[in-house]
Amino acid sequence: MNETDPRLTHLDDDGAARMVDVGGKPATRRRAVASGIISMSAEALAAIRAGNAPKGDVLGTARIAGIMAAKRTGELIPLCHPLGLEAVNVDFTYEDADGAGAIRATATASLTGRTGVEMEAMTAASIALLTIYDMAKVIDKGMVISEVRLIEKTGGKSGDWKASAV
């Protein structure tokens, strides 16, 4: 298979799913950033900001959950390689979303290896947001998770990429 071949890399010649062989690829420095947002009521946002949500430290717990999830991405998503991540960070920012409160989770994953870390960054962001939902659902069951996406990636054969509208 070459760069101009339009076939999906996770399918063999017969169309069966397979794990891509990355053994012959050179190890390069790779980094990916992903983010997503959870919109919620003013009451839920205020409780999270004040640190007095019923289940405790929402963002601290969500940060740990995101990091743990990134490390287990190869177990969660079929055909993903298990990776020895060198760093995973999950950060949060408060935002306004259509007049309501929101929290954006931004996850960064990096390593020196033979395959990218995009799935690890997106998994970390997704699980961090789900953890926020779990810990604040007693206040607001109507929270909405959205906009989970890759923001940028660096390294590897395909080079650097950045989302056009962030």
TIPA-846845 format. One record per atom (N, C-alpha, C, O, CB): y, z, x. Coordinates in pm, whole numbers, plus 50000, padded with zeros to 5 digits. Glycine has a CB too. Layout:
N
YZX...
***
This chain:
166
498835000050085500005000050000501245000050090501275007150190499995012249903502254992150054503474991750133504684994750046504534996949925503644978050202505884994850105507084998850033507424989549918508074993849823508244999550126507014977049924507334967649816506264967249709506424960149610507554953849873505184974549727504094974949630504514983949514504794995749535502774980049696504564978549391505054986549278504034996249219504375003549126505504977349170502804996649271501795005749215502165020249239502855023549335500425002849274501695028649151501905042949167501045048049282499875044249293501595050649036501605056449366500885061049485499735070549454498855072449537501845067849579499735076649336498685086149302497535079649225496705086649166499265097449221497485066349225496375059049162495685050449267496345044049349496885050349044494335050349263493615041649356493525027549297494095024949191492185047249386492825018449364492745004549321492115002849183492334992749116491964996549421491325012749141490685012249009491475019748903491035020548788489295017849018492625025348938493455032548843493115047248828493665053948741493355026048712492225052248911491855066348905492865074848982493405070549085490425068548961493125086848932494045095948999493475100249133492265102449147494345108248911494355101549233493935105849366495095113149433496265111249398493465093749452494745121249529495755127749611496105118249724495205112849789495265141749665497375116049748497815107049853497455112849989497635124750013499345104549843496935104550077496605108750214497885108450297498405097650326495495099650277498375120050337499585120850418499255123550565500155125650646500515131650364497965123450598497525127050732498125118650844498365123750953496055126050740498395105950820498935097250923500455097050930501025090651018498455083450901501105104150839502565104150838503095114150940502485124550963503085107650697504225110951002504805120551097505445132351024505955130850913505855113551187505395143851086506065155651031507555154351056507975152251169505495168851093508345155650952509795155150963510395166850886509725172950803510355141750910511635169850915512355180550844512665175450704513235164650688513675184750920512295183150602512485179250463513115190750386512825202450409511145175250399513985186950293514705196850212514955190850075515245178950064516045201250280514845198949971515145194449836515905205249762515675217149781513845190749760516825200749676517615209749593517445205249449517575193449417519135209749636517135214749362516995211949219517745222549141517985233549190515495211649177518125219149019518805229048936518485226848789517945216548750520305228648959518835236648710518705236148566519585247048508520125255448580517235237948522519745246748377520655256148312519995262348190519185255948123521965249048272520345274648162519895281248039521145285847965521935293748016518925293248070521295280847843522415284547756521985295947666520835296647624522905272447672522925304947638522575316847561523785322547489524905317947510521965327547653523535332347406524605339047335525475347047431525055350547542524035348147225526695349747386527605357947466527015371747490527205377647597528965359147398526295377047391525685390347403524635390547514524605399747595525035394547269523775380447518522735379747622523365378147760522955384747856521765368247594524355369447769525015367247898525695380047947525625383448065526045355847888526345387147856527025399547894526025409947944526305417048040527815405247774524875410947880523855420547923523325417048061523115425848145522705421147822523105404248085522605399948217523665402548324523345407748431522225384848215524905399048295525995401348391526155416148424526375419848540527315396048336526055424448323526245438848342525025445548404525105457048448526565445448209523915438448408522715444248465522035454248374521275462748420523035450748595522315453348243521695463048153520845456348044520775461247932522785471648088520215445248078519275438947986518085448347968517745455748061518825424848038517455448147851516355457647825515225457447927514595467747951515785454747691514945445947987513825445248082514255447248227513435445948318513125431948068515525450248250515945453148388516745442048452517445434548385514765456048472516625440948585517385431548667516895417248644515945412748709517265435248817517535410248553517085396948512517165387048628516175380348659517935391848395518305385848692518455375648797517655378948923517145369948988519925374148833517545391648957516705395449071515255391849048514575386649136516835410549100514775394748928513395391448893513205376348887512185371148934513005397848759514165369248830514085354548820514075348048958513365338248980515255349048736514845353549050514875348349188513485349649252512985340149312515935355849273512895361249241511565363449299510535354349232509685348549300511135378349285510605353049100509665344449027509785329949073508775323149091509905345348876511015325149092511225311349138510645309149277510005298849302512705308049138510865318549365510325317349502508795317449499508155309249564510845328849591508225326749422506765327449413506185314449355505155309549401506345339449326506855308849254506385296449192506425284849290505495276849294507225293149068507485283849368507575273049466506395273449562505835263149598508895273949545506015285649603504905287149697503565283349635502605280849707504855301449748503485282849502502225279849434502225266249365501335263349285501915290649332503205257949394503315245049326502055236749339501635230449242504495237249382501425236649456500195229049476499055233549387498115225949362499775230049620499105245849338498085250949246498435247749101497555247549015497935266049264499695245349074500165243348937500195228748894499915225548778501525249248921500535219848985500715205748951499605197549017499495197349140502135200648996498785190848935497685182948992498215172649092499255166549071496905175848879497495170949199497755161149304498895164649398499175157049490498035147949241499575176049376500565180649473499835186949590498845194049572501575190849408500335184349709499755190449828500175205049837501325208349807500165182849954499275213849878499715227649907500535227350036500085221750137498475237549919501705233150033502615232150146502915245850206502955255950135503915225450104503115246050335503565258050405505085258050410505675254050510502965258750549505695262350303507155262350296507745271350404507205281950435507625266750157508865267050459509555275050559510685283150498511045293750550510095266050669511245278150387512315285550319512385281150174512205269450141513685283450390512645290950087512935288349946514055297949907513955309949929511655290249854515095292449848516205300749800516465297249654516375285649615517495298649885516775307149575517145305049435518455312649412518535324749433516015309949335519475305249370520795311049345521195308649200520695299449135521845305249441522095316949150522535316049011524045315649004524735322149083521995327748929524555307848909525985307648879526155308648729525355303348652526665294848936527215315448688527545316348546528415304448509529325300748584528265329948513528135298348393528875286748348529145287748199528485295248127528115273748381530125279948154530345278248011529585265847968529645255548036531875277147977528885266547857528135255247805528445253947656527925261547574526595256947829529295244347623529665241947483530175254547416529795257547302528465236347406531025261947484531625273747425530755286247433531235297147403531955271047286529505284847471528615296347485528435299347633528935292047718527235293747416527715309847662527465313247801526245306047854525375301747778527285328247815526185304847985525045298248048524895303148191525845307948253525205282948045523695301748242523405304748382522715292648441521745287548385522525317748397523215288048555522585277048628521755282948741522235291348817523645266948683520515278448751519645282048863519605270148957519355258848914518195286048814519835272549084519745262149185518755266649291518905277249352521135259049248517735258449312516665261749406516665251849522516835239849503515285261849336516475257149642516385248949762515085252349832514775264049855517615251149856514315241949865513055243849938513095235150062513635224050060511815240349848512525240150172512525232150295511305235250380510685245850370513805234750375510975225450466509895226650562509965215150660510725205650641508525227050491509165216050763508905204650850507475200750820506545208350846509135208151005507295188850764505955184950722505835170150693506735162250724505565192650601504705166550632504365152450608504635147850466504445136050435502935150250639505065156750380505365152950242506545161250193506835171850248504135154950150507205156250092508445162250044508265175149966507155179049931509155152549960509385181649939509385194449870510165193949738510625204149688509995205149961510285181949682511005180549555510345188449443511025195249366511095165949516509015187649434508315194649325508435209749342508505217049242506835190549322508465214449464508605228849488509985233649443510105244249381508385232049638511025226049474512365229849432512495229649279513085238749221513415220649495511945219249215512025218549068511175229249001511555234548896511585204749020510045232549060509215243349006509935256649017509925264648923507855244049080510575259149130511305271649148512435272949046512605283448986511885272549291513205262249026514295262748928513755265048787514295273148712515125249648933512695257848752512125259048617511595273048589511875278748483510995248948599510855278548682510275291848660511355302748662511245312648590509205294848766512375301048743513485310548741514135310648602514435321248548514545306948850514345298848545514945298048411514025303848304514485310948214515275283448378512745301048314511785306748218511745321848227511565328748127510395300948241511905327048347511915341648365513145347748302513075358448240511855345248515514295341148316515505345848248515245346348098515575356248032516735336648280514655335748044514355335547901513455347447864513745354747769513665322247862512385349247939511445359947908512115373647909511845382047823510295359848007512985375848005513595389048020514735391647922515105403147900514095390648159515305380947863516435382847772516125378547629517015378947543517635375147823514895374547601514565369647467514695380247359514875376847242513165364247466514615392847394514795403347295516235403147241516475407547128514465417047357517165398147320518565397147278518835383747209519555383147110519505398847398518255372847263518545359447212517315350447225517025345347334519745353147288516605348647117515425339947119515815325247114514955316547134514505343147003517065322147087517525308347075518055302247204518675291747200518565307546973517815308747317518275303047445517655289247466516535286647421517925312447564518395280547534517935266847557517975263847706519005265447772518805256647478516845259447758516745255147897516915239947899516295232847820515365259447962517755234947989517995220547995518405216348136518615224648225519075216347894518515203448152519055197348274518285200648401518865200448510520465201548292516995203748391516215206048513516055192548582515525183048524514805212848482516515191948706516485179148777516635180848927517095191148977517575170048725516245170448996516445169949140517915166549166518445157149107515505159449208518555174149253519955171849287520045163649416520845154249426520705185149303519225167249514519195159349638517945162349716517305172649698520435162249724517605153049805516495155049897516835148250027517515137950030515165149649838516345154150136516565148450268515235147650341514315155450317517595156750349515155138050431513975136550516512925127550458513005123250342513375149750543511945124650540510825116450497511065101550509512165097250545510485119650357510035093950480510065079350492511125072950404511775063250444508705073650458511295078350282512265072250191513705076450220514635071350158511915075850048513895085550314515245089550354515915099150259515255105750178516095077450368517215099950269517985109350190518325103550054518475091350039519255113450265518455112249955518815108049819519655118949757519425130849780517545105049732520635114849677521475124549606521725119249465521985107349447522835127049683521645128149366521905124349228523335119249216524245124749277521655136249132523525108749137524835102749126525825111449046527005111749078524715089149061525345118248944526225126748864525615140748857524585142848794526435120948720526265150148923525735163748924526605172548838526335184548825525655169349068
***
